[in-house]
Amino acid sequence: MMPPPDPMPQTLNRAAGAPHCSGLGIGGFSGVCHAGDLIPTALGYHGVMVALAFDTDRALLDVQWLVEKIGPRVHQSEAEADAVRGVVERLREAGWAVRLRGGSPVACRGDAGTLLLAHLDTVEGSPGAVDNAAAVAVLLELARTSQAPDLCLGFPVGEEHGLRGSRMLAAQWAAGPLNLVVSLDLIGRGRPTAIDLDRSWGTDEIRWLHERSEIDTPLLHRIVGRAAPQWRSDHGPFAARGTLAFQIMTRGPEAVFTRYHQTTDDRVYPDAMLATAEALEGLATGGTPPRSSGDPAIAIGRFVVSGTTVWSVIGLGVLSGLPGLPRLRQSIPDLARLGVMVLVAAVFMLVPLVAGFPVTEAEATVANVIGHAETGWWAATPWAVAAAWAGWLVLWRSLPGTGHPALMAALISVPLSVVDPLLALPFAVAAVGVRVHPLLGLAPAVLVIRPTTLQEFAFWGLLSPWCWPLLFMLTFTAIGRIHNPR
């Protein structure tokens, strides 16, 4: 019997005696963390009730099977073939009809409007607990417990070799029209987070997502997802064909998985798996997602700011800067002032980066995967950011500006709004905010010049630590006159 629905929305009702598991080292599987029997949950998202019975022990056994009994599952290896055979067997035991499409197991029921994906392969040498055994185990347990009537579960091969399996699935899909595709990648620690919410996702879609799941949608990831979607996971080939799609990864305190593609990827956190399963069940049972024009909406916490509001803020930002046009020539000396400020900030930032901080696990991973030199930059990042801001603020107070403080932010927001409105939004906010206080003109820089953000840029190979000082060019929005901004 399932417990009665929890009357409080967004509340997890655990079975009595079900412990909180902090972590599980696969090598020490026995006796480290016993999650007990079925963990029945009653989830309420804005009145949408979802029932899910998730057997954590059984899911962990599937992780153990992939990580310990099979080990690294390189594409086109016998280990990957063993994983395929094992997934097919488990799906059939759960009552699903399974087909192999391009070598990837796929199981569907009902109208098959929602497709959930978790790739089976790993890079060479990595046991792949978080990347991606935990995700596979979540889908296998959903195959046993999900109440979703219209659902497909896919397990692509060759994700680590250019998304080979999912490319073939997308090209040959014939199970019926897809309303939603979600790929699971890097699951096993932290909170479920939506990555690559591209231009298909507008106000209605993001509200639908938040009404049916506890999934984080970070602002910066939303901006990047619209302006430059990465599509590094299996949802990418479907999104490229116009299907509403995104990736879920779990993000812990460091925002990235520090054992990514390493031999040490052998630990999962059951609570992260459970939270991911809850989010997926909410989406899979939430009906057909809306399809709107894909306006530039964003989520701030649980509140969704509509695309109309975003465009209104951009318009206000442009209007705020218009009075500065007659003072355009007065702003030219501010560019020289900006150069001095950025140079000093760069020096202040680089000193901690070369000061010899100890090399962390995350930095060693980046060195192995991306190739950045191990200088202690990861541990030094908070100090580098603090030093750069301190140097910039000292000069900002010492070198008075002459131009209009909102002009530069307003000018730059215009071309950026053509590229994507969400790129322009921080600059428009700065142009409006600077009329309240000059430091509010730093809105774009505050969004980016943060330790975890810079570390994440470097971790995924998007920006070398030695290029971080260039991002201080964003502070140009506050180069105008400090006093009397009008």
Buried (B, 14 or more C-beta within 10 A) or exposed (E): EEEEBBEEEEEBBBEEEBEEBEBBEBEEBEEBBBBBBBBBBBBBBEEBEBBBBBBBBBBBBBBBBBBBEBBBBBBEBEBBBBBBEBBBEBBBEBEBEBEEBBBBBBBBBEBBBBBBBBBBBBBEEBBBBBBBBBBBBBBBBBBBBBBBEBBBBBBBBBBBEEBBBBBBBBEEBEBBEBBBBBBBBBBBBBBBBBBBBBBBBBBBBBBBBBBBBBBBBBBBBBBBBBBEBBBBBBBBBBBBEEBBBBBBBBBBEBBBBBBBBBEBBBBBBBBBBBBBBBBBBBBBBBBBBEEBEBBBBBBEEEEBBBBEBBBEBBEBBBBBBBBBEEBEEBBEBBEEBBEEBBBBBBEBBBBBBBBEBEBBEBBBBBBBBEEBEBBBBBBBBBBBBBBBBEBBBBBBEEBEBBBBBBBBBBBBBBEBBEEBBBBBBBBBBBBBBBBEEBBBBBBBBBBBBBBBBBBBBBBBEEBBBBEBBEBBEBBBBBBBBBEEBE
